[in-house]
Amino acid sequence: MNSWIPGRALLKKHYFSALIATGADKRQLALLKQKNLVPILSLHRVTDIENNFWSPLKPQLFDQLLGYLTKNFELVRFSELQKQTKLPKAILSFDDGCLDFYEIAVPILKKYGLPANINIIPSVVLGESIPWHAELFDFLQFAPDKYVEKISLDSFSMKLNRSSRTQKAQYGEKISRFLKNRPRSERIKLWGPIAKLIQDWKATKERPRLFMNLEEVRRIQNDHEIGAHSYTHESMAFESTDFFQKDFARCQQFFRDTLQQKLAIYAFPNGSYREEQLSYLLENQVEAVLLVEEAFTQAKGAVHKRITLSADSFDTLKLQALGYLVR
C-alpha cells in the first residue's frame, strides 16, 4: 500500500518517462542478465475499482506489463528458477488470493500463456474468515462518514480526513500498521469495535466478495503455482513459536488433504517473520520462502526477496518491474 501525493506522483511520472527516454530500461536489463538477478514482482489486486487504502493495478497496465515482460524476460515458476534462459528470468507473485486475480488477472495471463504464483489464505478460501485488513480497507473506502468517524482506538489519535486523498492513504497506512504490528491476541481486542462498525455498515448494503473460494482455486491450480500466505494472515514476527508452527501445520494439511498437492511455497504475511521461522519452513520441505524487502533475488537458494509493483503509468511500472528503485 503506497501513499498518494498529487505533486510527487506527477513528478515521479515525468522522472520515469525521462529515464526511459535515456535508455535506462535497456541498461537495467543488461545489468540483470550480467549479474543473474531475478525480479520477483509482488502484486495483490488487478482491478479498475479504485481503493486508496489497498492500491490495485489497473487491468490495462497489467496487460501492458505482461506484453513488456514477455519480450524482455523469461517468465518462470519457482520450480524453474534453476533452468538456463537466454533472457533474464522474472516471476509474477500475487498475495492474498483476491477474486480479481481469478476474474481479471488470470484471463490476461492466459492471453500471454504465462504462469504466476498466487499465495492463498486457506481460512479465507474455505470461507472461515475474511482478513481484517481487507475488511478495513473496504470499509474506509466505501462506508459513509457516519460509520467511519466512529473508529476509536486507544493510543491511536489520528482521524481520517476523507476530503483529502493523501490524508486518506496516510491514515490507512498508519492504522493498518498500528493493528498489524502486534500479536493476534492483542489485535483481536482492538479490532472488535471496528468489526462491529463494519457489520452494522454491511447490514445496510451487501458488499461484493473479495476473495477466491475453493472451487476457483482448484480451477487454476494446474496453470499457476499455489502457495500459502499463512492460514490466518497474522504478522508472524509477533506470534509465539507454538502459534506459528500450528498455523503452518494447518496450511500443510489444507494443501495435502484439500488441494492434494505439496506445500512448496510460503509467503509471510505483511513481510513479518523471525529468522527461526525461516529455518523451520526450510526444515519442513518448503522450497520457496517469500519475503518482501524490495530487492532482487538470486536463482539459487530457497529464500527470496520480492519487489512490490504499484504504479499509475506504464513507464513507472516498467522501471519498477526492472527493479530500478532497488538500485
N, C-alpha and C positions, 0 to 999 in steps of 0.2 A: 504494500500500500504506500503510495507516494503523495506527499503534499503537492498541491497545485497552486502556483503563484503566477498570475497572468503575465506580468512583465518578464519574470525569469523564464517562464515556459517559452515565450516568444523569442527571447534572446538565445536560449538553447536550440530552438528550432533553426534559427538563422546560422548559428555557430556550426551545427552539424551539417547543414547544407553546404556551408563553405568548406568544411573538411572534405566532404565527398568531392567537391569541385577540384580540390587539390590532389586527389588520388589517395587520400588517407585509407580508404577501404581496401584498395589494392595492396598497399604496403602492409596493412594489418593481416591480410590473408596470407601473404608471403611469410610473415613472421610466425603465424600459427603453424604453417606447414614446416618451416625450418626447425621449430622447437618442439614439434609434435604435441602441441597444446590442443585440448578439446574443450570447446564451449558447450556446457550443458545448460540449455536455455530453459529457465523456470517460468512457468505461467500458471495462472489459476482459471481465469474466465475468458471466454471469447463470445462477445455479445454486443449488440447495439444499445442495449439498455444501460444507461449511464448510472454509475454509483460512485459518488465522491469518496466513499469510505472503503470501497473494495474494487479498485480500478480494473475494469476489463480491457481487453484488447479488441478493437473493432474487427469484425469478420473480414472486411475489405483489406485491412492492414495485415491480418493473419494470412490471407491469400497471397498478398504481395510478398510477405516474408517467406512463405514456402517456395514461391517462384524463384526468389533470390537464392535461397539456401540450396535448392536442387541444382542450380548452375555452379555453385561455388563450394559446396560441401558434399561429403558422403554422409547422409543421414542414417545413423545406425541405431541398433538396440544396445542395451548394456551388455548383452551376451555376445555382441560383435565388436566390442571395443578393441580387441587384440588383433583383428584382421588388418591386413595391409590394404591401403587405399591410395589411389593417385591424388585425390583431393583431401584436404583436411577433414577430419571427422567432426560431427556435431550430433547432439541428442536433444530432442524435444521432451521436456519433462513437466507434466501437469500435476498439481496437488489438489486434494480435497474430493475430486470426483464429482464436479458440478454437472448438472444436467445439460448445460450449454456445451460442454465438451462432447457429449453424445449427440446432441441435436445439431450443433453448428460446426465444431472443430473436426469431428470425425468425417463428415462428408467432404470437407475441404482437404483433409489428409488423404482421403481415398482418391480424390481428383488427381493428386500428385503421386499416389502409390507409396505414401510414406508411413512409417510406424511412429508411434510415440509411446512414452512411458506415462502411465496415469496411476497416481498413488491414492488409493481409496481409504476411507474410514469405515471399517466393517460395521460398526454400530449404526452408522448412518445408512449404509447400503441395506441393512436389514430392517430399517425403519424403527430402530430402538431409540434414536435420539437425533437431534439436529445440532451441529456445532454452535456453541454460544456466539462465536464471533460472527458467523453468518447471520444469525438472528439479530444481533446487534446492528450490523451494518445495514441490513434491510430495513430495520426499524428506524434508524437515524435518517435514512434516505427518503423513506416514503410515508412515515407516520405523521399525522398532524401535530402542530406545535403543542396542543393541549396535552398530548401524551408525553412527548419528548422532554418538555420543560419540567416534568416531574421527576426526572432522573436525579437521584441524590445518593452520593457515596461518601462515606467517612474518609477524610484525608484526600479527597479529590474535589477541588474547589472550582475547576474550570467549568464554565457554562457554554452551551452550544449557541453560536451566533449563526442562525440559519440564513441570514441575508448575505453572508459572505462565503463564497465557495472555498476560499483559502482557509478561513476560520473553521469551516465545517470539516475540511480534510485534517487540519491540525487537531481538532477536538477528537475526531475518530481515531487518529493515530495514538493520542495520549491516553484516552480512556481504554483503548484496546491493550496498550502496553501496561497500564495500571492493573488490569484484570489478569492478563496472561502471565505476568512475571511474579507468580505466587503459586503455591500448591493448590491442587484441585479442592481440597477441603476448605481452604480459606476463600477461594473464588466462589464456590457454591453459595456460601453465606452472603457474600456481596451481591451475587447475581440474582438471588431470589426476588427482591423487589423489582428489578428491571424485567425479569421474566414475567412477573405479574402484569407490568405495564404492557409488555408485548402481547400477552394473552388477551388482555382487555381490548387492545387495538385490533388484533386478528378477529375477535368476535364480531367486529363491525364490518369487516371486509376480508374475504378469503384471499390469502397470498399464494402466488404460484409456487410450485415445487422447485427447489433449488438444486437438488442432488439426484444422481442416478440411483435407481433401485437395482435389486439383484438381477432381474431379468436383463436389464440394459447392460450391466457389467458382463454378464455371460455372453451377450451377443458380440462384444468387442474383444473378448479375452484372447482369441486366436490371432487377431490382427495387431494387437498392441500389447506392450509389456505392462502387466498389472503389478503394482507394488502396494505396500501397506504404509499408511500415514498415521500409524498407531491405531489402537482400537477405539479410542475415545477422544483423540486430538487434544491431549494435555501437553503442557510445556514440561518436558521430561527432566530438565535440569533442576526443577523444583520439587520433583517427586522422589519418594523413597525407592531404594533398590527393589524392595518387595513389590511395590506398585508397578514399577517399570517391567519387571520380569513377568508378572501376572498379565499385564496388558499385552506384552509381546506374545505370551503363550496363547492368549485368546486370538490374536492375529494368526498365529500358526495354525490353530485349529480351524479357523474360518477358511483359510486357504486350502488346507488339506481336505476338510470334510465337505465344504460348500462349493468351492471353486475347483476342487480336485487338481490342484497344482501346488508346486513347492513355493514357499515364500522366499523369494530370492532377492527382492528389492525392498528396502525400508527407508522412508524419508521422515526425518524428525520433524514433528510439528513446530512451527514458529522458529525453526532453526535452533531449538533449545535442547541441549544434551550435556552429559558429562563423559569424560574420557572412558571411564569403566563401562559405560553403556555401549560405547563403540565396540570395545573388546568383547562384550557379551554377545552382541549381534554377530560378530565375525566367528566367535566360537560356536554359534548355533547355525552355521552354514548360510548366513545371509551373504550374498555375493556382491551386492552393491548397496552401500550405505550412503544416503544422500543428505548433504548439509546445504546451507545457503552460502554465506560468506563472500559472495560476489567476486569469484575468482575462477580461473581456468582449472581444469583437472588434467591429469595425465592418463593416458590409456591404460597404463599398468597400475595395479592396486585396486582396492575394493572400497575405499572411502573417497567420495567425490564431492567437490565443491560445485556450486551452481551460480549462474548469472541470471538475475531477475530481469524480465522484459516488461516494460511499461512505457508506452510512447503514443503520441498522437500524430506523428508524421513518419513517413517511410524512411527518410534519411536518418532520423534519430533512431528508429527501430533497427535499421541496418547496422549502424555503428554500435548500438547496444549488443546486437547479436554477435558482432565481431569482437566483443569484449573491449571496445576502445576505452570505456570508462575504467575498466580494470587496470589498464596500463597507467 
